[in-house]
Amino acid sequence: MCVQSLVNLWSCAILILISLEPLSLRLKTRAKASANVTKLKPVYNFGRNFLGLDKCNACIGTSLCRKFFKEEIRFENWLSAGLKLPPSHKTTYFANYTADTENWKPVIISRLQSKFQDELSDWKICTSASKKATCSIENVLRNTQRFQKWLAADRLTADLVQNLPSPLLRCPSQRLLDRIVRRYAEVRDSGSVLMRQFTDRDKLRLLYTLSVNTHPIVLQLFPGIEGWPFLRYFGSCGRVIVTPWTNPIREFYNSSLEVIVDIAYQLLQITHSMKNNDLNYFFYYTSVHDNMFGTFEDGRLYITDTSTIGIIDKQEDKGFVHEINWKRDVFSCLASNCEMELTPCGKISEAQNFIKVCKDLLPNLLTDKFRSSPALQKQINTFLKLCSDELLSTNVTLQAADQLMELLKSHQSCDPHFEYRYPECKYIKGY
């Protein structure tokens, strides 16, 4: 009886062990799978150095840092299996942006300077204070005479930006400077022309941005949502900014005639709006290049690089800018040669924009493209020659540009391919 009981007990123990074995295997398998998932889970480690956060507050801002670290801004390859940061020496990166984690939009992450230029600027800052090649650049900039004046100022005035290299600040009216403060997006409470709500950190970031590259400032001052031909400014993190993705116009040089005519017309139309707008500002190009303009997904053309654009306030008398006896300092040299000379405000002609566009951009789009219509090509060549000649009068240049614009408009196609103006073009008389 006792023996039988022991046998039964042993049998029960074996059965229990057998029944527990699959559970143990399942637990081990699940633990192993969990370990694999943990191992494969992407870790988006930017590092402060890649974004330039290690150099703040000598940077652009931090308004988008949270989106970067919440993975709501991802580099293009992060939507695939290769989860590596791209090379840090590049100045632009294709990426994707989301506001709801479901709908992603293509964007561009840009540096205002190349990595080499950033390092050169930082070196200039350190050596300006007789420091070693590496130093606390923020401390050096804070101790400059210019920034001390910024700290004491409640309002941004012309003397505070005197001799900064950007053409945007070559002819600064008080109305323009007030707009910069009121629309500066890297502070929590913007809207006032006074800088009383700016922290010391905010003032240094604004001054640094104005000294290095005013591109993000222009995008904030004149947003595309208000009808300006500039891209949307999503924000910044460290020394990078995020804007919508576009196709540069150089990609269309060999496109169909319909596309070429449309882009050339938009290019002239945008240039025309640079001297005629509701706010009475004259935007002038100091130079143009084929990376300066790009088309959005609907075919509309935008100015994608505003760093070479200056602004003259037409509501002010042309003699409103007075040279202030202010020596050049480290802020004058961060992005350019300290000795760079700019054209005096009063000598900038309204024909300058068309001369540069007709000379440096439109020939790539329009020369020898209308071989099937020699008469049309001859007309285009004549207008291009007239509007690109610097020796002709302003009136002749402007008239030639207007005639070329009208000629191109008459050859535009009303087609669904051009989403930005279709189907409205169907109802325009004479289109």
VENRA-V930521 format. One record per residue. RES is the residue in three letters. SS is DSSP state (~ for helix, > for strand, _ for the rest). PHI is phi in whole degrees, -180 to 180 (999 if undefined). D_LAST is the distance of its C-alpha to the last C-alpha in whole Angstrom. Layout:
res;ss;phi;d_last
RES;SS;PHI;D_LAST
RES;SS;PHI;D_LAST
This chain:
res;ss;phi;d_last
MET;_;999;108
CYS;~;-64;107
VAL;~;-60;106
GLN;~;-61;104
SER;~;-65;102
LEU;~;-65;102
VAL;~;-63;100
ASN;~;-62;98
LEU;~;-64;97
TRP;~;-63;96
SER;~;-62;94
CYS;~;-62;92
ALA;~;-63;91
ILE;~;-63;90
LEU;~;-62;88
ILE;~;-64;86
LEU;~;-63;86
ILE;~;-64;84
SER;~;-70;82
LEU;~;-80;81
GLU;~;-60;80
PRO;~;-60;77
LEU;~;-63;76
SER;~;-63;77
LEU;~;-63;75
ARG;~;-64;72
LEU;~;-65;72
LYS;~;-64;72
THR;~;-62;69
ARG;~;-66;67
ALA;~;-64;68
LYS;~;-65;67
ALA;~;-63;64
SER;~;-62;63
ALA;~;-63;65
ASN;~;-65;62
VAL;~;-62;59
THR;~;-62;60
LYS;~;-67;61
LEU;~;-88;57
LYS;_;-61;55
PRO;_;-66;53
VAL;_;-115;54
TYR;_;-86;51
ASN;_;-103;53
PHE;_;-70;51
GLY;_;81;54
ARG;~;-65;54
ASN;~;-69;53
PHE;~;-62;50
LEU;~;-84;48
GLY;_;89;50
LEU;~;-67;52
ASP;~;-71;55
LYS;~;-106;54
CYS;_;-68;53
ASN;_;-103;53
ALA;_;-85;52
CYS;_;-152;48
ILE;_;-86;45
GLY;>;167;46
THR;_;-136;47
SER;_;-64;44
LEU;_;-111;43
CYS;~;-60;47
ARG;~;-60;48
LYS;~;-67;44
PHE;~;-61;46
PHE;~;-80;49
LYS;_;-90;48
GLU;_;65;46
GLU;_;-93;43
ILE;>;-129;41
ARG;>;-128;42
PHE;>;-64;42
GLU;~;-53;40
ASN;~;-76;43
TRP;~;-78;45
LEU;~;-90;43
SER;_;-119;45
ALA;_;-79;49
GLY;_;-84;49
LEU;_;-101;50
LYS;_;-128;50
LEU;_;-68;49
PRO;_;-72;47
PRO;_;-60;48
SER;_;-77;48
HIS;_;-80;47
LYS;_;-73;44
THR;_;-100;41
THR;>;-136;39
TYR;>;-139;39
PHE;>;-73;37
ALA;>;-152;38
ASN;>;-133;37
TYR;>;-129;37
THR;>;-139;38
ALA;_;-109;39
ASP;_;-133;40
THR;_;65;42
GLU;_;-117;40
ASN;_;-98;36
TRP;>;-105;36
LYS;>;-118;33
PRO;>;-72;33
VAL;>;-136;34
ILE;>;-120;35
ILE;>;-97;38
SER;>;-126;39
ARG;>;-97;42
LEU;_;-76;41
GLN;_;-138;43
SER;_;-69;45
LYS;~;-58;48
PHE;~;-64;50
GLN;~;-65;48
ASP;~;-60;49
GLU;~;-65;53
LEU;~;-66;53
SER;~;-62;52
ASP;~;-64;55
TRP;~;-65;57
LYS;~;-61;56
ILE;~;-63;57
CYS;~;-64;60
THR;~;-70;61
SER;~;-65;60
ALA;_;-107;63
SER;_;57;66
LYS;_;-95;65
LYS;_;-71;65
ALA;_;-59;62
THR;_;-120;62
CYS;_;-160;62
SER;_;-82;61
ILE;~;-64;58
GLU;~;-64;57
ASN;~;-63;61
VAL;~;-63;60
LEU;~;-65;57
ARG;~;-64;58
ASN;_;-88;61
THR;_;-74;59
GLN;~;-63;59
ARG;~;-63;55
PHE;~;-68;55
GLN;~;-64;58
LYS;~;-68;57
TRP;~;-63;54
LEU;~;-61;56
ALA;~;-85;58
ALA;_;-93;54
ASP;_;-95;53
ARG;>;-137;49
LEU;_;-79;47
THR;_;-122;48
ALA;~;-61;47
ASP;~;-68;51
LEU;~;-75;50
VAL;_;-113;47
GLN;_;-59;49
ASN;_;69;48
LEU;_;-74;46
PRO;_;-75;44
SER;_;-68;41
PRO;~;-63;38
LEU;~;-58;37
LEU;~;-105;41
ARG;_;-73;41
CYS;_;-130;40
PRO;_;-84;41
SER;_;-80;41
GLN;~;-65;43
ARG;~;-62;40
LEU;~;-69;38
LEU;~;-65;42
ASP;~;-64;42
ARG;~;-66;38
ILE;~;-60;40
VAL;~;-68;43
ARG;~;-67;41
ARG;~;-107;39
TYR;_;-64;41
ALA;_;-88;41
GLU;_;-93;44
VAL;_;-117;46
ARG;_;-73;47
ASP;_;-118;46
SER;_;-94;44
GLY;_;124;42
SER;_;-103;45
VAL;_;-80;45
LEU;>;-92;48
MET;_;-97;50
ARG;_;-66;53
GLN;_;-84;51
PHE;_;-81;51
THR;_;-80;54
ASP;~;-57;55
ARG;~;-62;53
ASP;~;-62;50
LYS;~;-65;50
LEU;~;-67;51
ARG;~;-65;48
LEU;~;-66;46
LEU;~;-63;48
TYR;~;-62;48
THR;~;-63;44
LEU;~;-64;43
SER;~;-83;46
VAL;~;-92;45
ASN;_;-166;41
THR;_;-87;39
HIS;~;-52;36
PRO;~;-65;37
ILE;~;-69;37
VAL;~;-61;34
LEU;~;-62;32
GLN;~;-77;35
LEU;~;-71;34
PHE;_;-132;30
PRO;_;-70;29
GLY;~;-60;26
ILE;~;-65;26
GLU;~;-96;26
GLY;_;99;23
TRP;_;-78;24
PRO;_;-83;23
PHE;>;-119;26
LEU;_;-72;28
ARG;_;-74;30
TYR;>;-99;34
PHE;>;-75;36
GLY;>;145;39
SER;>;-143;42
CYS;>;-149;45
GLY;>;70;48
ARG;_;-114;46
VAL;>;-123;43
ILE;>;-124;39
VAL;>;-124;37
THR;>;-137;33
PRO;>;-63;30
TRP;_;-78;30
THR;_;-140;27
ASN;>;-99;26
PRO;>;-64;27
ILE;~;-66;24
ARG;~;-62;27
GLU;~;-74;27
PHE;~;-111;23
TYR;_;-61;24
ASN;_;-111;25
SER;_;-79;22
SER;_;-66;19
LEU;~;-60;17
GLU;~;-60;14
VAL;~;-69;16
ILE;~;-62;17
VAL;~;-62;14
ASP;~;-64;13
ILE;~;-68;17
ALA;~;-63;17
TYR;~;-64;14
GLN;~;-62;15
LEU;~;-62;19
LEU;~;-70;18
GLN;~;-64;16
ILE;~;-62;20
THR;~;-63;22
HIS;~;-65;20
SER;~;-69;21
MET;_;-66;25
LYS;_;-110;25
ASN;_;-134;24
ASN;_;-151;24
ASP;_;-64;26
LEU;_;-87;29
ASN;_;63;30
TYR;>;-102;30
PHE;>;-106;30
PHE;>;-90;29
TYR;>;-123;30
TYR;>;-86;31
THR;_;-87;34
SER;_;-164;33
VAL;_;-134;30
HIS;_;-152;31
ASP;_;-76;28
ASN;_;-91;30
MET;_;-84;29
PHE;>;-128;25
GLY;>;-155;24
THR;>;-100;22
PHE;_;-82;23
GLU;_;-64;23
ASP;_;-92;19
GLY;_;96;18
ARG;_;-75;18
LEU;>;-91;20
TYR;>;-132;23
ILE;>;-83;26
THR;_;-101;28
ASP;_;-136;31
THR;_;-102;32
SER;_;-66;35
THR;_;-105;35
ILE;>;-104;33
GLY;>;-106;34
ILE;>;-134;34
ILE;>;-115;35
ASP;>;-83;35
LYS;_;-73;34
GLN;_;-81;36
GLU;_;-101;39
ASP;_;-67;40
LYS;_;-62;40
GLY;_;-95;44
PHE;_;-73;44
VAL;_;-88;45
HIS;_;-115;48
GLU;_;-66;50
ILE;_;-98;52
ASN;_;-74;56
TRP;_;-129;55
LYS;_;-70;56
ARG;_;-69;54
ASP;_;-130;55
VAL;~;-62;54
PHE;~;-68;51
SER;~;-77;50
CYS;_;-121;50
LEU;_;-65;49
ALA;_;-121;46
SER;_;-158;47
ASN;_;-71;49
CYS;_;-61;51
GLU;_;-94;51
MET;_;-62;47
GLU;_;-105;46
LEU;_;-115;43
THR;_;-65;41
PRO;_;-56;42
CYS;~;-57;40
GLY;~;-69;40
LYS;~;-102;39
ILE;_;-88;35
SER;_;-91;33
GLU;_;-70;29
ALA;_;-83;28
GLN;~;-57;30
ASN;~;-61;27
PHE;~;-69;25
ILE;~;-60;28
LYS;~;-69;29
VAL;~;-68;25
CYS;~;-69;25
LYS;~;-89;28
ASP;~;-107;29
LEU;_;-120;26
LEU;~;-62;23
PRO;~;-57;25
ASN;~;-65;26
LEU;~;-92;22
LEU;~;-113;21
THR;_;-73;24
ASP;_;57;25
LYS;_;-102;22
PHE;_;-118;20
ARG;_;-66;23
SER;_;-75;22
SER;_;-135;20
PRO;~;-57;23
ALA;~;-64;21
LEU;~;-66;18
GLN;~;-62;21
LYS;~;-65;23
GLN;~;-62;20
ILE;~;-61;20
ASN;~;-60;23
THR;~;-64;24
PHE;~;-67;22
LEU;~;-63;24
LYS;~;-65;27
LEU;~;-69;26
CYS;~;-83;25
SER;_;-108;28
ASP;_;-87;31
GLU;_;-70;33
LEU;_;-85;35
LEU;_;-82;32
SER;_;-70;32
THR;~;-59;30
ASN;~;-63;28
VAL;~;-64;27
THR;~;-62;26
LEU;~;-65;24
GLN;~;-66;22
ALA;~;-64;22
ALA;~;-65;20
ASP;~;-64;18
GLN;~;-66;17
LEU;~;-65;16
MET;~;-64;14
GLU;~;-66;12
LEU;~;-64;12
LEU;~;-67;12
LYS;~;-61;8
SER;_;-69;7
HIS;_;-109;9
GLN;_;-72;8
SER;_;-100;8
CYS;_;-92;7
ASP;_;-139;11
PRO;_;-57;14
HIS;_;-60;16
PHE;_;-97;14
GLU;~;-61;16
TYR;~;-66;15
ARG;~;-131;12
TYR;_;-121;12
PRO;_;-95;12
GLU;~;-55;10
CYS;~;-63;7
LYS;~;-66;7
TYR;~;-107;8
ILE;_;-92;6
LYS;_;-63;6
GLY;_;79;4
TYR;_;-75;0
